[in-house]
Amino acid sequence: MKNLSQMLKQAQQMQEKMQEMQTALASMEIEGSAGGGLVKLTLNGKGEMVRLKIDPSLIVPDDVEVLEDLIVAAHGDAKAKVEARSAEEMAKLTGGLQLPPGFKLPF
C-alpha cells in the first residue's frame, strides 16, 4: 500500500505543477512576424490574438491580398512559437518523457 500511496502523492504533485504551468503559459505572450517585421502579431499562451501591428507602408487599398497573406503568415509564425514553448515547458514538467501524439495532459 505504501507504493500506491506514494504514487497518488506523486500524481497530485504532478497535477499541481501542471496547473501552475498552464497558468504561466496562459499569461505569456509570443510574437510572430512576417514580411521582414512589417506585420507583427502577438498571441497569448492559449493561442488568442492579443495584438496586431501593421506597418503603415503596407496599407495600400488596391493591394489588400498582400496584407491579408502577411497577417496569416504572422499568425502561423506566432502559433508555431506558442506550440514550441508549450512543448518545451511540458518536457520540463514530464522530465523529457515523450507522450504519444495527440496525448495531452492533464488527462
C-alpha positions in Angstrom: 0.0 0.0 0.0 2.9 2.4 0.5 3.7 2.3 -3.2 0.1 3.2 -4.0 0.1 6.0 -1.5 3.4 7.3 -2.9 2.0 7.1 -6.5 -1.1 9.0 -5.5 1.0 11.7 -3.8 3.2 12.0 -6.9 0.2 12.2 -9.2 -1.2 15.0 -7.0 2.1 16.9 -7.1 2.2 16.5 -10.9 -1.3 17.8 -11.2 -0.4 20.9 -9.1 2.7 21.5 -11.3 0.6 21.1 -14.4 -1.9 23.7 -13.2 1.0 26.1 -12.4 2.4 25.5 -15.9 -0.9 26.1 -17.5 -1.4 29.4 -15.6 2.1 30.5 -16.6 1.6 29.6 -20.3 -1.7 31.4 -20.4 -0.1 34.6 -19.2 2.8 34.5 -21.7 2.8 36.5 -24.9 4.7 35.4 -28.0 5.1 37.5 -31.2 5.2 36.2 -34.7 6.1 38.3 -37.7 6.0 38.3 -41.5 7.3 40.5 -44.3 10.5 41.2 -42.5 8.7 42.5 -39.5 6.2 44.7 -41.3 3.4 42.6 -39.8 3.7 41.6 -36.1 1.1 39.5 -34.3 1.1 38.6 -30.7 -0.7 35.5 -29.2 -1.1 34.6 -25.6 -0.3 31.0 -24.4 -3.9 30.0 -25.1 -3.4 30.9 -28.8 -5.6 34.0 -28.6 -4.5 37.1 -30.5 -3.8 40.0 -28.2 -2.1 42.4 -30.5 -1.6 43.1 -34.2 0.8 45.7 -35.6 0.9 46.6 -39.3 3.5 48.9 -40.8 1.6 51.8 -42.5 3.6 51.3 -45.7 1.6 48.0 -46.3 -1.8 49.8 -46.2 -2.5 50.1 -50.0 -6.2 49.9 -50.8 -5.6 48.3 -54.2 -3.4 45.5 -52.8 -5.3 44.1 -49.8 -4.3 40.5 -50.7 -0.6 41.0 -49.7 -1.6 42.4 -46.3 -4.0 39.5 -45.7 -1.3 37.0 -46.6 1.2 38.6 -44.3 -1.3 38.6 -41.4 -2.0 34.9 -41.9 1.8 34.2 -42.1 2.5 36.2 -38.9 -0.3 34.2 -37.2 1.3 30.9 -38.3 4.7 32.0 -37.0 3.3 33.1 -33.6 1.3 29.9 -33.3 4.3 27.7 -34.1 6.3 29.5 -31.4 3.5 29.1 -28.8 3.3 25.4 -29.5 7.1 25.1 -29.3 7.1 26.9 -26.0 4.3 24.8 -24.6 6.1 21.6 -25.7 9.3 22.8 -24.1 7.5 23.6 -20.8 5.7 20.2 -20.9 9.1 18.5 -21.4 10.4 20.2 -18.3 7.4 19.0 -16.3 7.5 15.4 -17.5 11.2 15.1 -17.3 11.6 14.7 -21.1 9.1 11.8 -21.2 7.8 11.7 -24.7 4.0 11.4 -24.8 2.2 9.7 -27.7 1.0 12.0 -30.4 -2.4 13.5 -29.5 -2.0 12.6 -25.8 -2.4 15.7 -23.7 -2.0 16.4 -20.1 -3.9 16.9 -17.9 -6.0 13.8 -18.6 
